[in-house]
């Protein structure tokens, strides 16, 4: 709701502060009094096109400030926050515009500087102007579908369609993602299969590199090791050592026996020494034999089969070559083998996942189309009802030759969206036999404004948080009597669920207002100035009488004014 308007140095207004209430507010005054200044100032504050000509003569700049009180659930709050403005839902929204005499213009929202485009975007959500030369909103077919949906109460069906669209979009996105993954995987699968085949043939095992490296080193040293062992055996005398030690043992034993036969006792020192010598030689003989046996065993350990070194080196080289190819360490080849096998398995699983996703996409496509078709059918039924309602309004508004319909075009499914596939436009036929066209086809400004009133009156009754302030500028121009009364009735009905401002010359219309503002000109020392005053009941009766009688206000006119006021 518009709660206030402050004007400084705009055209003939030096300083003016107005407050507005709910319902229908009427603005009256003699021709040329400056009623349009109010609309110009409101347009300036809400981002309309402006120029230096609006600035009052002699002033450096003019300004207009409009104060709105949108409900906390109005969608514009989230838009403002997303735009980086510091606002709190439910607070007053202050739109201010400064227009310089030099042509420069500045815009503010709650004292925060914004672009003129941002101000205009916000203003379009807050006010809707219907006048002799413009019908903001209704002339734009892009608004017609939302107007019809809101009037017909299709929120539930629209929500279901949007949910179906979201599910469809997500399913198609998943199909596309999996399809792209499958295409990439198809290019990788051949390479992965070839690598896995190589690894399968190679069959790398954990710890194999270290074992092969040790074996290779051992095999490389085997020849020299055998020569060293032969040198050791030769140095020991080999079998000759055993023979000599055996001969030495026998000789010592014979010497001991001779001593005993010569009569020496067993405990004789010589006999005992000879016994210990024999025992030592015997031990030496035994250990020498053990050493020779160990040398023989060591030699046999170095006696490898032919070609074993070549095979070990070839295996080691093959493992290291594969590791370089894959960019991993040799000890990681078994793990890489498992990873590649798993990747191939996933590629095979991906084909199944893609098939399942495609089935899901088909299901969601069918579900979305069913919801969109049901929404379209309800819209068509609502369009017929709305056309009937508008047609019922046209006759009393002296538009009985005009016809109205809601035009539908079903878009191709690939052009459908979350709100369905229907392109909707309000169309009129100005005279029987004339072609159907958009609302802009109505040539007369007065007829256009009354047609907008008929449409708005038909759409009334389903008010919502985003309902803008509606402004009608001389919608009653060129009509009087019963037609003017019909205009007033419809404006009053419209104002039951919305805030409506009307600039009027018709007493029948003015009498319907809940608030009455009179615009007039006064002569001051500084020149002509426009002033606006809110009329109390007595002065309102006098203003209606003036509108009825003209220059000379008669008692009959006053009586007629009282009758209009009821």
GUBA-794468 format. One record per residue (C-alpha): residue number from 1; x, y, z; residue in one letter. Coordinates in steps of 0.02 Angstrom, whole numbers. Layout:
<rs>
(r NUM,(X,Y,Z),'A')
...
</rs>
This chain:
<rs>
(r 1,(0,0,0),'X')
(r 2,(55,177,-38),'X')
(r 3,(56,272,126),'X')
(r 4,(140,436,82),'X')
(r 5,(205,547,-57),'X')
(r 6,(321,696,-33),'X')
(r 7,(354,816,-175),'X')
(r 8,(486,952,-179),'X')
(r 9,(507,1076,-322),'X')
(r 10,(418,976,-456),'X')
(r 11,(330,1081,-590),'X')
(r 12,(212,1197,-492),'X')
(r 13,(234,1112,-324),'X')
(r 14,(358,1189,-205),'X')
(r 15,(330,1073,-57),'X')
(r 16,(191,948,-32),'X')
(r 17,(168,800,86),'X')
(r 18,(22,683,58),'X')
(r 19,(-36,530,153),'X')
(r 20,(-145,392,82),'X')
(r 21,(-253,258,158),'X')
(r 22,(-328,95,95),'X')
(r 23,(-474,83,-24),'X')
(r 24,(-521,211,-156),'X')
(r 25,(-441,384,-155),'X')
(r 26,(-507,511,-281),'X')
(r 27,(-416,665,-346),'X')
(r 28,(-521,804,-421),'X')
(r 29,(-494,982,-478),'X')
(r 30,(-523,1098,-621),'X')
(r 31,(-439,1066,-787),'X')
(r 32,(-261,1130,-780),'X')
(r 33,(-254,1131,-591),'X')
(r 34,(-110,1010,-593),'X')
(r 35,(-186,840,-553),'X')
(r 36,(-60,758,-670),'X')
(r 37,(82,825,-561),'X')
(r 38,(36,697,-429),'X')
(r 39,(51,557,-554),'X')
(r 40,(211,630,-627),'X')
(r 41,(288,639,-454),'X')
(r 42,(234,462,-412),'X')
(r 43,(305,403,-577),'X')
(r 44,(467,494,-541),'X')
(r 45,(482,410,-371),'X')
(r 46,(452,238,-445),'X')
(r 47,(577,249,-588),'X')
(r 48,(478,319,-734),'X')
(r 49,(566,414,-872),'X')
(r 50,(598,594,-821),'X')
(r 51,(689,748,-880),'X')
(r 52,(744,919,-819),'X')
(r 53,(574,992,-871),'X')
(r 54,(496,921,-713),'X')
(r 55,(603,1031,-601),'X')
(r 56,(514,1188,-540),'X')
(r 57,(579,1346,-621),'X')
(r 58,(719,1425,-520),'X')
(r 59,(757,1265,-421),'X')
(r 60,(920,1170,-440),'X')
(r 61,(835,1003,-421),'X')
(r 62,(668,924,-379),'X')
(r 63,(630,765,-285),'X')
(r 64,(488,643,-258),'X')
(r 65,(479,517,-116),'X')
(r 66,(349,379,-111),'X')
(r 67,(325,276,47),'X')
(r 68,(252,101,32),'X')
(r 69,(206,-28,162),'X')
(r 70,(216,-197,72),'X')
(r 71,(167,-350,175),'X')
(r 72,(306,-456,248),'X')
(r 73,(268,-598,127),'X')
(r 74,(284,-490,-30),'X')
(r 75,(411,-570,-150),'X')
(r 76,(501,-404,-176),'X')
(r 77,(589,-420,-7),'X')
(r 78,(695,-567,-63),'X')
(r 79,(732,-476,-226),'X')
(r 80,(796,-325,-131),'X')
(r 81,(907,-431,-18),'X')
(r 82,(975,-525,-169),'X')
(r 83,(1017,-355,-244),'X')
(r 84,(1128,-316,-95),'X')
(r 85,(1013,-192,-9),'X')
(r 86,(996,-189,179),'X')
(r 87,(809,-204,211),'X')
(r 88,(700,-297,332),'X')
(r 89,(537,-377,276),'X')
(r 90,(387,-280,341),'X')
(r 91,(470,-111,362),'X')
(r 92,(419,42,263),'X')
(r 93,(493,47,89),'X')
(r 94,(549,223,40),'X')
(r 95,(580,258,-143),'X')
(r 96,(661,425,-179),'X')
(r 97,(714,508,-340),'X')
(r 98,(809,669,-363),'X')
(r 99,(799,755,-532),'X')
(r 100,(923,893,-568),'X')
(r 101,(888,1044,-676),'X')
(r 102,(1047,993,-769),'X')
(r 103,(965,828,-819),'X')
(r 104,(1056,717,-695),'X')
(r 105,(952,599,-592),'X')
(r 106,(986,495,-435),'X')
(r 107,(884,355,-356),'X')
(r 108,(874,286,-180),'X')
(r 109,(786,142,-93),'X')
(r 110,(779,165,95),'X')
(r 111,(916,296,77),'X')
(r 112,(1030,172,-12),'X')
(r 113,(1085,227,-186),'X')
(r 114,(1024,117,-329),'X')
(r 115,(1014,127,-517),'X')
(r 116,(863,202,-603),'X')
(r 117,(832,30,-680),'X')
(r 118,(827,-49,-507),'X')
(r 119,(706,84,-447),'X')
(r 120,(596,57,-600),'X')
(r 121,(597,-132,-576),'X')
(r 122,(538,-110,-397),'X')
(r 123,(410,21,-446),'X')
(r 124,(332,-98,-573),'X')
(r 125,(295,-217,-430),'X')
(r 126,(218,-81,-323),'X')
(r 127,(106,22,-439),'X')
(r 128,(2,-10,-594),'X')
(r 129,(-55,138,-700),'X')
(r 130,(-207,136,-815),'X')
(r 131,(-240,296,-906),'X')
(r 132,(-275,385,-1068),'X')
(r 133,(-106,346,-1140),'X')
(r 134,(-45,191,-1050),'X')
(r 135,(-106,35,-966),'X')
(r 136,(47,-30,-878),'X')
(r 137,(46,-218,-854),'X')
(r 138,(-112,-265,-947),'X')
(r 139,(-38,-219,-1116),'X')
(r 140,(104,-341,-1087),'X')
(r 141,(48,-518,-1135),'X')
(r 142,(186,-587,-1024),'X')
(r 143,(79,-541,-873),'X')
(r 144,(-82,-618,-936),'X')
(r 145,(-47,-799,-890),'X')
(r 146,(-5,-753,-710),'X')
(r 147,(-161,-645,-698),'X')
(r 148,(-271,-787,-761),'X')
(r 149,(-188,-916,-647),'X')
(r 150,(-210,-805,-496),'X')
(r 151,(-391,-764,-536),'X')
(r 152,(-435,-947,-567),'X')
(r 153,(-350,-1005,-407),'X')
(r 154,(-233,-1125,-497),'X')
(r 155,(-95,-1117,-366),'X')
(r 156,(-110,-1302,-322),'X')
(r 157,(-109,-1360,-503),'X')
(r 158,(32,-1240,-544),'X')
(r 159,(135,-1305,-397),'X')
(r 160,(110,-1484,-455),'X')
(r 161,(163,-1437,-631),'X')
(r 162,(319,-1349,-568),'X')
(r 163,(365,-1498,-460),'X')
(r 164,(340,-1614,-608),'X')
(r 165,(448,-1497,-715),'X')
(r 166,(584,-1498,-583),'X')
(r 167,(582,-1689,-573),'X')
(r 168,(586,-1697,-763),'X')
(r 169,(731,-1574,-775),'X')
(r 170,(830,-1668,-642),'X')
(r 171,(799,-1835,-729),'X')
(r 172,(852,-1767,-898),'X')
(r 173,(1006,-1688,-820),'X')
(r 174,(1052,-1855,-743),'X')
(r 175,(1031,-1941,-911),'X')
(r 176,(1143,-1812,-992),'X')
(r 177,(1273,-1829,-855),'X')
(r 178,(1276,-2019,-868),'X')
(r 179,(1276,-2011,-1058),'X')
(r 180,(1427,-1896,-1059),'X')
(r 181,(1511,-2009,-931),'X')
(r 182,(1471,-2160,-1040),'X')
(r 183,(1545,-2073,-1193),'X')
(r 184,(1704,-2034,-1097),'X')
(r 185,(1707,-2210,-1026),'X')
(r 186,(1684,-2286,-1198),'X')
(r 187,(1843,-2199,-1255),'X')
(r 188,(1933,-2257,-1098),'X')
(r 189,(1865,-2435,-1096),'X')
(r 190,(1970,-2495,-1242),'X')
(r 191,(2129,-2427,-1165),'X')
(r 192,(2085,-2495,-994),'X')
(r 193,(2047,-2666,-1065),'X')
(r 194,(2215,-2670,-1155),'X')
(r 195,(2307,-2620,-996),'X')
(r 196,(2214,-2749,-893),'X')
(r 197,(2257,-2884,-1020),'X')
(r 198,(2441,-2837,-1007),'X')
(r 199,(2434,-2842,-818),'X')
(r 200,(2344,-3008,-821),'X')
(r 201,(2482,-3081,-930),'X')
(r 202,(2617,-3003,-823),'X')
(r 203,(2530,-3058,-661),'X')
(r 204,(2632,-2947,-542),'X')
(r 205,(2643,-3004,-360),'X')
(r 206,(2674,-2909,-201),'X')
(r 207,(2859,-2900,-152),'X')
(r 208,(2912,-2975,-317),'X')
(r 209,(3029,-2834,-367),'X')
(r 210,(3135,-2848,-209),'X')
(r 211,(3149,-3037,-229),'X')
(r 212,(3198,-3023,-411),'X')
(r 213,(3326,-2888,-376),'X')
(r 214,(3407,-2996,-241),'X')
(r 215,(3406,-3149,-353),'X')
(r 216,(3480,-3050,-496),'X')
(r 217,(3621,-2987,-385),'X')
(r 218,(3654,-3162,-319),'X')
(r 219,(3654,-3241,-491),'X')
(r 220,(3771,-3107,-555),'X')
(r 221,(3895,-3148,-415),'X')
(r 222,(3878,-3339,-428),'X')
(r 223,(4025,-3370,-548),'X')
(r 224,(4151,-3275,-444),'X')
(r 225,(4082,-3353,-286),'X')
(r 226,(4112,-3528,-356),'X')
(r 227,(4292,-3484,-399),'X')
(r 228,(4318,-3419,-223),'X')
(r 229,(4249,-3581,-151),'X')
(r 230,(4366,-3684,-261),'X')
(r 231,(4513,-3579,-199),'X')
(r 232,(4459,-3611,-21),'X')
(r 233,(4448,-3799,-50),'X')
(r 234,(4617,-3801,-136),'X')
(r 235,(4695,-3702,5),'X')
(r 236,(4629,-3828,130),'X')
(r 237,(4700,-3969,29),'X')
(r 238,(4533,-4046,-4),'X')
(r 239,(4538,-4235,16),'X')
(r 240,(4728,-4232,45),'X')
(r 241,(4699,-4139,208),'X')
(r 242,(4589,-4279,273),'X')
(r 243,(4715,-4410,217),'X')
(r 244,(4859,-4319,300),'X')
(r 245,(4763,-4293,460),'X')
(r 246,(4713,-4477,459),'X')
(r 247,(4893,-4527,433),'X')
(r 248,(4947,-4412,575),'X')
(r 249,(4817,-4489,689),'X')
(r 250,(4874,-4664,651),'X')
(r 251,(5056,-4617,678),'X')
(r 252,(5018,-4539,848),'X')
(r 253,(4913,-4690,897),'X')
(r 254,(5058,-4808,851),'X')
(r 255,(5177,-4705,955),'X')
(r 256,(5058,-4716,1104),'X')
(r 257,(5041,-4905,1082),'X')
(r 258,(5230,-4927,1080),'X')
(r 259,(5246,-4830,1241),'X')
(r 260,(5115,-4940,1322),'X')
(r 261,(5197,-5101,1256),'X')
(r 262,(5363,-5039,1323),'X')
(r 263,(5285,-5045,1496),'X')
(r 264,(5223,-4868,1520),'X')
(r 265,(5063,-4858,1621),'X')
(r 266,(4906,-4774,1555),'X')
(r 267,(4928,-4633,1675),'X')
(r 268,(5103,-4605,1620),'X')
(r 269,(5127,-4423,1568),'X')
(r 270,(5194,-4469,1396),'X')
(r 271,(5052,-4590,1362),'X')
(r 272,(4926,-4459,1417),'X')
(r 273,(5002,-4324,1307),'X')
(r 274,(5002,-4442,1156),'X')
(r 275,(4817,-4481,1191),'X')
(r 276,(4773,-4298,1198),'X')
(r 277,(4869,-4269,1035),'X')
(r 278,(4775,-4410,950),'X')
(r 279,(4608,-4341,1011),'X')
(r 280,(4652,-4167,945),'X')
(r 281,(4701,-4234,775),'X')
(r 282,(4541,-4336,772),'X')
(r 283,(4437,-4180,811),'X')
(r 284,(4531,-4082,678),'X')
(r 285,(4499,-4221,554),'X')
(r 286,(4312,-4218,593),'X')
(r 287,(4299,-4027,583),'X')
(r 288,(4403,-4021,424),'X')
(r 289,(4282,-4144,346),'X')
(r 290,(4134,-4039,403),'X')
(r 291,(4214,-3884,327),'X')
(r 292,(4243,-3973,163),'X')
(r 293,(4063,-4034,162),'X')
(r 294,(4002,-3856,194),'X')
(r 295,(4108,-3792,50),'X')
(r 296,(4033,-3923,-63),'X')
(r 297,(3856,-3875,-9),'X')
(r 298,(3892,-3690,-39),'X')
(r 299,(3960,-3730,-211),'X')
(r 300,(3804,-3829,-253),'X')
(r 301,(3697,-3680,-196),'X')
(r 302,(3785,-3570,-325),'X')
(r 303,(3765,-3700,-461),'X')
(r 304,(3606,-3624,-543),'X')
(r 305,(3517,-3689,-696),'X')
(r 306,(3570,-3608,-860),'X')
(r 307,(3470,-3452,-913),'X')
(r 308,(3402,-3417,-741),'X')
(r 309,(3491,-3249,-730),'X')
(r 310,(3422,-3197,-901),'X')
(r 311,(3247,-3244,-850),'X')
(r 312,(3259,-3147,-687),'X')
(r 313,(3323,-2993,-776),'X')
(r 314,(3187,-3004,-910),'X')
(r 315,(3051,-3018,-778),'X')
(r 316,(3120,-2872,-679),'X')
(r 317,(3134,-2764,-836),'X')
(r 318,(2955,-2809,-886),'X')
(r 319,(2885,-2760,-716),'X')
(r 320,(2979,-2595,-715),'X')
(r 321,(2926,-2554,-894),'X')
(r 322,(2743,-2581,-849),'X')
(r 323,(2763,-2474,-693),'X')
(r 324,(2835,-2332,-797),'X')
(r 325,(2692,-2349,-922),'X')
(r 326,(2563,-2332,-786),'X')
(r 327,(2661,-2200,-689),'X')
(r 328,(2664,-2300,-527),'X')
(r 329,(2795,-2392,-423),'X')
(r 330,(2823,-2576,-461),'X')
(r 331,(2757,-2629,-292),'X')
(r 332,(2591,-2542,-336),'X')
(r 333,(2561,-2644,-495),'X')
(r 334,(2448,-2772,-408),'X')
(r 335,(2342,-2630,-337),'X')
(r 336,(2336,-2543,-507),'X')
(r 337,(2278,-2706,-585),'X')
(r 338,(2134,-2713,-461),'X')
(r 339,(2092,-2528,-491),'X')
(r 340,(2082,-2547,-679),'X')
(r 341,(1973,-2702,-660),'X')
(r 342,(1857,-2605,-545),'X')
(r 343,(1850,-2458,-668),'X')
(r 344,(1797,-2574,-808),'X')
(r 345,(1665,-2648,-695),'X')
(r 346,(1599,-2474,-659),'X')
(r 347,(1590,-2438,-845),'X')
(r 348,(1484,-2592,-867),'X')
(r 349,(1377,-2539,-718),'X')
(r 350,(1364,-2364,-793),'X')
(r 351,(1275,-2433,-944),'X')
(r 352,(1144,-2506,-828),'X')
(r 353,(1131,-2342,-732),'X')
(r 354,(1107,-2246,-894),'X')
(r 355,(969,-2363,-947),'X')
(r 356,(882,-2341,-779),'X')
(r 357,(903,-2151,-789),'X')
(r 358,(828,-2149,-964),'X')
(r 359,(679,-2247,-900),'X')
(r 360,(661,-2121,-758),'X')
(r 361,(670,-1976,-881),'X')
(r 362,(533,-2055,-986),'X')
(r 363,(424,-2074,-831),'X')
(r 364,(451,-1894,-774),'X')
(r 365,(422,-1829,-950),'X')
(r 366,(255,-1917,-956),'X')
(r 367,(210,-1855,-781),'X')
(r 368,(256,-1676,-826),'X')
(r 369,(157,-1680,-987),'X')
(r 370,(6,-1748,-895),'X')
(r 371,(17,-1608,-765),'X')
(r 372,(46,-1475,-898),'X')
(r 373,(-103,-1538,-1000),'X')
(r 374,(-213,-1538,-846),'X')
(r 375,(-155,-1360,-805),'X')
(r 376,(-190,-1307,-984),'X')
(r 377,(-365,-1381,-978),'X')
(r 378,(-405,-1287,-817),'X')
(r 379,(-334,-1128,-892),'X')
(r 380,(-446,-1144,-1044),'X')
(r 381,(-599,-1169,-934),'X')
(r 382,(-546,-1018,-830),'X')
(r 383,(-517,-918,-989),'X')
(r 384,(-696,-948,-1042),'X')
(r 385,(-761,-894,-872),'X')
(r 386,(-651,-739,-869),'X')
(r 387,(-708,-690,-1044),'X')
(r 388,(-888,-705,-989),'X')
(r 389,(-853,-598,-835),'X')
(r 390,(-766,-462,-937),'X')
(r 391,(-904,-462,-1069),'X')
(r 392,(-1031,-433,-930),'X')
(r 393,(-934,-277,-878),'X')
(r 394,(-916,-201,-1052),'X')
(r 395,(-1097,-151,-1082),'X')
(r 396,(-1118,-39,-929),'X')
(r 397,(-952,43,-972),'X')
(r 398,(-1013,93,-1146),'X')
(r 399,(-904,-38,-1230),'X')
(r 400,(-1049,-148,-1287),'X')
(r 401,(-981,-167,-1463),'X')
(r 402,(-815,-236,-1403),'X')
(r 403,(-780,-419,-1374),'X')
(r 404,(-651,-500,-1261),'X')
(r 405,(-572,-672,-1259),'X')
(r 406,(-422,-761,-1183),'X')
(r 407,(-312,-822,-1325),'X')
(r 408,(-214,-984,-1305),'X')
(r 409,(-67,-1057,-1398),'X')
(r 410,(4,-1226,-1350),'X')
(r 411,(192,-1217,-1371),'X')
(r 412,(294,-1365,-1431),'X')
(r 413,(350,-1476,-1287),'X')
(r 414,(531,-1428,-1311),'X')
(r 415,(480,-1247,-1275),'X')
(r 416,(375,-1288,-1123),'X')
(r 417,(429,-1233,-950),'X')
(r 418,(392,-1249,-764),'X')
(r 419,(227,-1154,-787),'X')
(r 420,(168,-1268,-927),'X')
(r 421,(162,-1248,-1115),'X')
(r 422,(24,-1118,-1133),'X')
(r 423,(54,-948,-1209),'X')
(r 424,(-91,-838,-1155),'X')
(r 425,(-141,-666,-1217),'X')
(r 426,(-295,-561,-1182),'X')
(r 427,(-372,-513,-1349),'X')
(r 428,(-507,-391,-1401),'X')
(r 429,(-618,-363,-1550),'X')
(r 430,(-662,-179,-1554),'X')
(r 431,(-810,-197,-1673),'X')
(r 432,(-906,-344,-1746),'X')
(r 433,(-809,-415,-1893),'X')
(r 434,(-648,-328,-1845),'X')
(r 435,(-494,-437,-1821),'X')
(r 436,(-447,-496,-1647),'X')
(r 437,(-293,-414,-1573),'X')
(r 438,(-206,-368,-1412),'X')
(r 439,(-271,-236,-1293),'X')
(r 440,(-163,-108,-1381),'X')
(r 441,(-279,-127,-1530),'X')
(r 442,(-404,-15,-1438),'X')
(r 443,(-367,153,-1516),'X')
(r 444,(-460,268,-1396),'X')
(r 445,(-369,309,-1235),'X')
(r 446,(-532,324,-1138),'X')
(r 447,(-595,158,-1204),'X')
(r 448,(-429,77,-1162),'X')
(r 449,(-437,140,-983),'X')
(r 450,(-618,81,-963),'X')
(r 451,(-574,-87,-1040),'X')
(r 452,(-433,-102,-914),'X')
(r 453,(-559,-61,-777),'X')
(r 454,(-677,-195,-841),'X')
(r 455,(-538,-322,-843),'X')
(r 456,(-474,-271,-672),'X')
(r 457,(-649,-274,-600),'X')
(r 458,(-671,-450,-669),'X')
(r 459,(-504,-506,-600),'X')
(r 460,(-541,-432,-428),'X')
(r 461,(-582,-545,-283),'X')
(r 462,(-422,-645,-272),'X')
(r 463,(-305,-518,-190),'X')
(r 464,(-131,-576,-146),'X')
(r 465,(27,-511,-66),'X')
(r 466,(96,-444,-229),'X')
(r 467,(-60,-341,-273),'X')
(r 468,(5,-171,-334),'X')
(r 469,(-73,-1,-303),'X')
(r 470,(-189,33,-451),'X')
(r 471,(-198,207,-525),'X')
(r 472,(-333,257,-650),'X')
(r 473,(-308,422,-738),'X')
(r 474,(-471,497,-804),'X')
(r 475,(-543,327,-844),'X')
(r 476,(-713,411,-851),'X')
(r 477,(-667,539,-984),'X')
(r 478,(-803,566,-1113),'X')
(r 479,(-939,475,-1018),'X')
(r 480,(-1071,529,-895),'X')
(r 481,(-1233,478,-815),'X')
(r 482,(-1259,291,-799),'X')
(r 483,(-1090,250,-877),'X')
(r 484,(-997,361,-755),'X')
(r 485,(-1095,281,-613),'X')
(r 486,(-1047,109,-680),'X')
(r 487,(-864,163,-681),'X')
(r 488,(-880,221,-501),'X')
(r 489,(-963,59,-446),'X')
(r 490,(-823,-44,-522),'X')
(r 491,(-687,63,-448),'X')
(r 492,(-766,48,-277),'X')
(r 493,(-782,-141,-296),'X')
(r 494,(-603,-152,-353),'X')
(r 495,(-547,-49,-202),'X')
(r 496,(-623,-175,-82),'X')
(r 497,(-472,-287,-106),'X')
(r 498,(-340,-164,-161),'X')
(r 499,(-283,16,-147),'X')
(r 500,(-348,120,-293),'X')
(r 501,(-312,301,-342),'X')
(r 502,(-421,385,-473),'X')
(r 503,(-402,553,-558),'X')
(r 504,(-578,600,-611),'X')
(r 505,(-692,737,-677),'X')
(r 506,(-848,637,-641),'X')
(r 507,(-948,674,-482),'X')
(r 508,(-1024,500,-493),'X')
(r 509,(-851,426,-481),'X')
(r 510,(-786,550,-352),'X')
(r 511,(-932,512,-237),'X')
(r 512,(-873,332,-222),'X')
(r 513,(-706,378,-143),'X')
(r 514,(-660,340,35),'X')
(r 515,(-538,485,32),'X')
(r 516,(-552,642,-75),'X')
(r 517,(-405,753,-125),'X')
(r 518,(-436,918,-214),'X')
(r 519,(-303,993,-327),'X')
(r 520,(-304,1180,-359),'X')
(r 521,(-193,1323,-415),'X')
(r 522,(-154,1476,-309),'X')
(r 523,(-68,1640,-346),'X')
(r 524,(80,1681,-232),'X')
(r 525,(213,1813,-232),'X')
(r 526,(330,1683,-309),'X')
(r 527,(203,1640,-447),'X')
(r 528,(72,1507,-477),'X')
(r 529,(79,1356,-361),'X')
(r 530,(-17,1194,-355),'X')
(r 531,(-93,1147,-189),'X')
(r 532,(-183,990,-133),'X')
(r 533,(-300,976,13),'X')
(r 534,(-393,830,88),'X')
(r 535,(-578,869,96),'X')
(r 536,(-687,843,248),'X')
(r 537,(-869,791,220),'X')
(r 538,(-935,969,203),'X')
(r 539,(-802,1027,83),'X')
(r 540,(-819,865,-12),'X')
(r 541,(-1004,900,-40),'X')
(r 542,(-960,1073,-104),'X')
(r 543,(-830,1000,-224),'X')
(r 544,(-955,875,-294),'X')
(r 545,(-1080,1015,-314),'X')
(r 546,(-951,1117,-410),'X')
(r 547,(-918,967,-522),'X')
(r 548,(-1104,950,-554),'X')
(r 549,(-1148,1134,-578),'X')
(r 550,(-991,1211,-649),'X')
(r 551,(-945,1391,-603),'X')
(r 552,(-1107,1434,-514),'X')
(r 553,(-1142,1312,-371),'X')
(r 554,(-1328,1303,-339),'X')
(r 555,(-1432,1229,-201),'X')
(r 556,(-1495,1102,-326),'X')
(r 557,(-1315,1051,-361),'X')
(r 558,(-1282,1036,-175),'X')
(r 559,(-1436,927,-155),'X')
(r 560,(-1379,818,-299),'X')
(r 561,(-1206,805,-219),'X')
(r 562,(-1285,750,-55),'X')
(r 563,(-1385,620,-150),'X')
(r 564,(-1228,552,-231),'X')
(r 565,(-1141,540,-64),'X')
(r 566,(-1289,443,-1),'X')
</rs>
